[in-house]
Amino acid sequence: MREPASSPAAALPEIPRKRYFAIGEVSELCAVKPHVLRYWEQEFPQLKPVKRRGNRRYYQHDDVMMIRRIRSLLYEQGFTIGGARQRLRELPKINSTALIARAMPAPPPVAAGRPKASKGELEKMRGELEAALKLLEK
C-alpha cells in the first residue's frame, strides 16, 4: 500500500548539520514512517545505516539524501519499487565531496602568521582524502 504524496520535496524540513540521525528523526525529515524506512533498507542496497548497540539504526547525511531521493521516485514520480531501484542504479552517484562541503560548516579563516601549504602538499592531501572517501563508500 502506498502513502499519498501529501507534500512535495520542497516542503521537507532542512537537514540539520549532524553526523548521525536516529530512525525517528529521519522519519520526520523525510515524511516517511519508520517501518517504511526499515522496508526500504531491504529493497534498496544503497541504504545501509550504521547499526549500533541493540541493533539501533543511525543514518548519516547521505542516507537521508538517498531516502529523500527514493521518496521522490516512489511518491512524487510514481515509480514502482523495482523501477526506483533501477533508476537509482542508472543515475550518477551523489558527489561525496560536494555533499560533505554542504554538510560541514565553513573552516575558520587562516591566521596571518600560519605558513601556507604548497600546491604539491595540497594535492597530496586531496588525494589522501579522496582515497578515504572511496573506502567509506564501500
C-alpha positions as CSV (number, residue, x, y, z in Angstrom):
1,M,0.0,0.0,0.0
2,R,1.4,3.4,-0.9
3,E,1.3,6.5,1.2
4,P,-0.2,9.6,-0.5
5,A,2.2,12.2,-1.9
6,S,0.9,14.7,0.6
7,S,3.8,17.1,0.4
8,P,6.4,17.8,-2.3
9,A,10.1,17.5,-1.6
10,A,10.4,21.3,-1.3
11,A,8.2,21.3,1.8
12,L,10.5,18.8,3.6
13,P,12.5,20.4,6.5
14,E,16.1,21.3,6.2
15,I,18.5,18.5,7.2
16,P,20.4,19.6,10.4
17,R,24.2,19.5,10.4
18,K,24.7,16.4,12.4
19,R,26.7,13.3,11.9
20,Y,24.1,10.7,12.8
21,F,20.3,10.6,12.9
22,A,18.0,8.1,14.7
23,I,15.3,6.5,12.7
24,G,12.6,8.7,14.3
25,E,14.5,11.9,13.2
26,V,14.9,10.5,9.6
27,S,11.2,9.7,9.6
28,E,10.3,13.3,10.3
29,L,12.9,14.8,8.0
30,C,11.7,12.6,5.1
31,A,8.0,12.4,5.9
32,V,8.2,8.6,5.8
33,K,7.1,6.2,8.6
34,P,9.9,4.2,10.4
35,H,8.5,0.8,9.2
36,V,8.7,2.1,5.6
37,L,12.4,3.1,6.2
38,R,13.1,-0.4,7.5
39,Y,11.4,-2.0,4.5
40,W,13.3,0.3,2.1
41,E,16.6,-0.9,3.6
42,Q,15.7,-4.4,2.4
43,E,14.7,-3.2,-1.1
44,F,17.4,-0.6,-1.8
45,P,21.0,-1.8,-1.4
46,Q,22.1,1.9,-1.3
47,L,20.5,2.3,2.2
48,K,22.9,0.9,4.8
49,P,22.5,2.7,8.1
50,V,25.1,2.1,10.8
51,K,23.8,-0.3,13.4
52,R,25.0,0.0,17.0
53,R,24.0,-1.5,20.3
54,G,20.7,-3.2,20.3
55,N,20.6,-3.1,16.5
56,R,19.7,0.6,16.6
57,R,20.0,2.3,13.3
58,Y,21.9,5.5,12.8
59,Y,21.6,7.2,9.4
60,Q,24.2,9.6,8.0
61,H,23.5,12.7,5.9
62,D,24.0,10.8,2.6
63,D,21.5,8.2,3.8
64,V,18.9,10.9,4.5
65,M,19.5,12.4,1.0
66,M,19.1,8.9,-0.6
67,I,15.8,8.4,1.3
68,R,14.5,11.7,0.0
69,R,15.5,10.7,-3.5
70,I,13.7,7.3,-3.1
71,R,10.7,9.0,-1.6
72,S,10.6,11.3,-4.6
73,L,10.8,8.5,-7.1
74,L,8.1,6.5,-5.4
75,Y,5.6,9.0,-4.1
76,E,6.1,12.0,-6.5
77,Q,7.2,10.5,-9.7
78,G,5.1,7.3,-9.5
79,F,7.9,4.7,-9.8
80,T,7.4,1.1,-8.5
81,I,10.0,-0.2,-6.1
82,G,11.7,-2.1,-8.9
83,G,11.6,0.9,-11.2
84,A,13.0,3.2,-8.5
85,R,15.8,0.6,-7.7
86,Q,16.8,0.5,-11.4
87,R,16.6,4.3,-11.7
88,L,18.9,4.7,-8.8
89,R,21.4,2.4,-10.4
90,E,21.3,4.4,-13.6
91,L,21.7,7.9,-12.0
92,P,25.2,9.1,-11.2
93,K,26.1,8.7,-7.6
94,I,25.9,11.6,-5.2
95,N,29.1,13.6,-5.4
96,S,30.5,12.8,-1.9
97,T,32.8,15.8,-1.8
98,A,30.0,18.2,-2.6
99,L,27.8,16.5,-0.1
100,I,30.5,16.9,2.6
101,A,31.0,20.5,1.7
102,R,27.3,21.2,2.2
103,A,27.1,19.2,5.4
104,M,30.1,20.7,7.2
105,P,30.5,24.3,8.4
106,A,33.0,26.5,6.6
107,P,36.5,26.4,8.1
108,P,37.7,29.3,10.1
109,P,39.9,31.9,8.2
110,V,43.6,31.2,8.0
111,A,45.6,33.2,10.5
112,A,48.2,35.6,9.1
113,G,51.2,34.0,10.9
114,R,50.4,30.5,9.7
115,P,52.6,29.1,6.9
116,K,50.8,28.3,3.6
117,A,50.9,24.7,2.2
118,S,52.5,24.3,-1.2
119,K,50.4,23.3,-4.2
120,G,52.0,19.8,-4.1
121,E,51.2,19.3,-0.4
122,L,47.6,20.3,-1.0
123,E,47.3,17.9,-4.0
124,K,48.7,15.1,-1.8
125,M,46.2,15.8,1.0
126,R,43.4,15.9,-1.5
127,G,44.4,12.6,-2.9
128,E,44.5,11.1,0.6
129,L,41.1,12.5,1.4
130,E,39.6,11.1,-1.9
131,A,41.1,7.7,-1.2
132,A,39.5,7.8,2.3
133,L,36.1,8.7,0.7
134,K,36.3,5.8,-1.6
135,L,37.0,3.5,1.3
136,L,34.0,4.9,3.1
137,E,31.7,4.4,0.1
138,K,32.4,0.6,0.1
